[in-house]
Amino acid sequence: MTALLAGIVYLLYSPYLVCFSLAVKANLTLALPQNPTGIMASIIDLRFEHYHPGPTQLLVTQDTAPRLSWTFQNASSAFSPQSYDIEVSKESSGSTLELLCTVRRASSLSHLVPWPLDRHLRAREKISVRVRVWDSAGQDTPWSAPARLEIGLLSHADWQCERIAAPWASDTTVSDPEQLFRQEFSLPAASIVGTIDQARLYITAQGVYEAEINGQRVGDIFMAPGWTAYDARLPYQTYDVTSLLAGGVNCLGVRVAEGWFSGRIGFEGGHRNIWGPHTALMAQLEIRYVDGREERIVTDGSWQVTRGPIRLAEIYDGEKYDATLEVPGWSSPAASASITSSLENSAEISVVARWEPVVVMDFLPATTNLTTGFTEPVRRIEEVNPVQRITTPAGKTVLDFGQNLVGYVRLKNIIGPRGHQITLSHVEVLEDGEIATRPLRVCKAIDVYTLKGDASGEHYEPRFTFHGFRYVQVDGWDDTVDLSASIKAVVCHTDMRSAGTFDCSDPLLNKLYQNIRWGMRGNFLSVPTDCPQRDERLGWSGDLALFAPAATLIYDCFGMLKNWLVDVEYDQKVLGGVPAMVTPNSTIVDPVWCRRKPCAVWHDVTILAPWELYSETGDATILAQQYSSMTTWIDIVPRCKNGTTHLWDPSIFQLGDWLDPAAPADAPWKSATDAQLVANAFLVHSLDLMILISRIVGQTADCAKFSSDALATRQDFQNEYVSPNGRLISDSQTAYALAICFDLLTPTQAVVAGNRLKYLVHKNGFRIGTGFAGTPFLCEALARTGHTNIAYAMLLEKTCPSWLYPVTMDATTMWERWDSLLPDGSVNPGDMTSFNHYAFGAVATFLHGRVAGLRRLAPGWTKCCFAPLIGAEFDRAIVEHVTPFGLVSCTWETKQDGYGMNTIEMRALVPYGVTLEVVVPQETGEKTETVGMGEWVFKSRFSRDYEWPIKPLPPKS
């Protein structure tokens, strides 16, 4: 006995065991330390604000007092930071460092640490920052690797260039070909040999551009400068081009095409020239020598321009590239001043056979901000090989890439006669064995390449268009060619850092999750769009409002969405306080979708999206940035005119539970749930959030106002829609899901509502009966009211409408409609039939938070819980999430023990700065352990005492 007690005492006080407990009936909870050797922690991932540049990418921003964050690795359980040192140095000529300050602060903060320098940074200033941390024992970490940042141009006065354009008049109905701009300049022959300190190219376009210096591509950004509300903000990029310059004559060349700025965009074919009548270019190359001399090459009246070989560059219709019209060496020194030789066989272009002087335009108005923005750029992320070559019933050649993706197709080693054309038609699905183009509506999505007849082989990839596709029909290429070796799909999207993963024991559910990820990737291209393939591709507010919680779990999209919300507020101001349905607002000329009428859910994005970004990061500045937008929206919501209720004015048309599966194909707003109920449920939810937001940003008077308003509106909701026992006037899945998740019911009513929701789902054969508004909350409402296995039965249902039905139909992204593809393989006859719409993928929050069990409990993940809902036949799940403090990883696995019981092993990895509540199932009830940094293992025995599979209800029940 003495030896046993001694052993227990050793275990309790051993530095190698952070926690040890014995549960009832030998249920054992074990915890293992992260760093038993006691090695001092080190600092990794030192970063500015929310930027995540790659190791070779230049970070240029207009944040002149950027906050700092870092994470720790190899920290022991006893690690307790007490203070930090921040060293700020200025990079001067020759990359030498000039120490500006070393600041010590008594603080354990490691996330969004205030800028330590006593001044703001200046335009073009380059700094290098290092951090080290001191713990309670007086030990210091090694200095971190330096993080570098460069300040861009901050005002119009920093731009010495002029805005230039091609001299030919634009056509309001026909797409302009690309323009090739060029300027030669000379550098001293010896200037490259150790005498140039740095060269920076600051560049933007009204349109889309791609720059070259001496024939070499500048940077790796796709569709630069990106899409914004161009009349308010024009993004620019900064490139380090030092290595591209040479002694003697150099040439800076820039391709410019219409892009979103003046190309066709919008509904039913869209409109041209929404933000301007023609494209324009602004570029400023700044060269700094080690002796302090500076030189600028800027866009001005001395530049030249001609039409390029890209004869059509449309986002919707695609790209037409005529290689017979190429201008050899156009971006290299001493290119021929005449392009007649390259056009001798083309009567079409004979009138523009020579380079022409550019037109100098007025500089941008003071109201248009030149900005670096906050988002990562769009890049070419990966390549996908075709998995199958198909010969269709009509004899056409179609390549299947096995994945619905967004980007374009790259061709290599094309051999054929001069003037021969290869046509690439992009679609998402096949119908009757042929490519299905009807879902594209008036969008063509066709790229055409005209060969120049190079016997050594030609290469082509589009520069200024993108498509949403899985299948590509190839016309005009020799059937004997191995297309799989010559064609690749290039995936393009905003270059976000992956933030989370999910995997479980059900392979179809894993495929669903991957479909959600791919759907998000394809629709987060510069702005969050609804779909990437048809004549739309717009920044719909409602889709993002509902998907934002899932989006932040999957990718770090803070910068992208912060950038987009700036434009949301601008468009809101233009419309007199009513947010646009899509941002950037390309519907300004559309009488239907630019109604300037408030719309619940869609316009609630002004509150829901910033709140989600704050919740994910703990960064309250996003709430402060968007606070005016939020209050403007909530104040402009039209309430009932007679003054007797705080609810929405019922005369206002609402989209409601959009695309409810019961709605007519041609009237997706006619759902089973009263649209006014949906609108008012979101109104109460938004008011509840405004109470929290106003308190966080210090608006105490607003907080009191919103509290009073929320209380009265909630009561009016009860009076209007809820019976005393908890039944709702709309007896639908969406109505009960919203009422439960938005806390619109008393506790007693919530029980009744949960039981009714359970019955409706069960009665419907576990099939989904919700649209956009209700789907994100459906499974969560069932879980909250104790009906986990009903939620799981719905989650795992395979008949239409369900989450897994598209998976069984070989979907690789989320669909717009639950039945975009009908069981017989035909395409839904509705006018809107996208096969890449992320909104219904909002169920990813349930996969992360309930199936795998990792949920955020406090803003910024300072507190979270690991509490999987064990049910159905799930016996394993893993979820990982990159929090502001580092990676949190949670895994659970169950096994039968042979005695009618189950064992569960739960593993968790917790970084410094995060507290994790682990809820461990027991033989009776559950046990909660609260742990901090470390690697933890918990083991227990429990019983699966539930019915599975759930039997269908008897007929007429």
Secondary structure, DSSP 8 states (H G I E B T S, - for coil): -HHHHHHHHHHHH-TT-S-EEE-GGG-EEEEE-S-TT----EEEEEEETT----TT---EES-SS--EEEEEES--TT--EEEEEEEEEEE-GGG-EEEEEEEEE-----SSB---SSS---TT-EEEEEEEEEETTS-B------EEEEE---SGGG----EEE-SS---SSS----EEEEEEEEE-TTTTTTTEEEEEEEEEEESEEEEEETTEE---BSSBT----TTTEEE-EEEE-GGG--SEEEEEEEEEE-HHHHS-BSSTT-BS-SS-SS-EEEEEEEEEETTS-EEEEE-STT-EEEE-SEEEEETTTEEEEEGGG--TTTTSTT--SB-TGGGTT-GGGGGG-B-EE-EEE----TTSEEE--SS--EEEEEEE---EEEE-TTS-EEEEEEEEEEEEEEEEEE---TT-EEEEEEES-EETTEE--GGGTT---EEEEE----TT-EEE--SS--EEEEEEEEESS-TTS-HHHHEEEEEEEE--EE-EEEEES-HHHHHHHHHHHHHHHHHBSSSB-S-SSSS----BHHHHHHHHHHHHHHEE-HHHHHHHHHHHHHHHHHTTT---SBSS-TTTT-TTT------TTTTTHHHHHHHHHHHHH--THHHHHHHHHHHHHHHHS-B-TTSS--SB-TTS----STT-TTS-TT-TT--SS-HHHHHHHHHHHHHHHHHHHHHHTT-HHHHHHHHHHHHHHHHHHHHHHB-TTS-BSS-SHHHHHHHHHTT-S-HHHHHHHHHHHHHHHHHTTT-----TTTGGGHHHHHHHTT-HHHHHHHHH--SSSSSHHHHHTT-SS--SSTTSB-TTS-B--SS---S---GGGGGHHHIIIIIS-EEE-SGGGSEEEE-----TT--EEEEEEEETTEEEEEEEEEEE-SSS-EEEEEEEEE-TT-EEEEEEE-SSSEEEEEE-SEEEEEEEEE---S-SS-----TT-
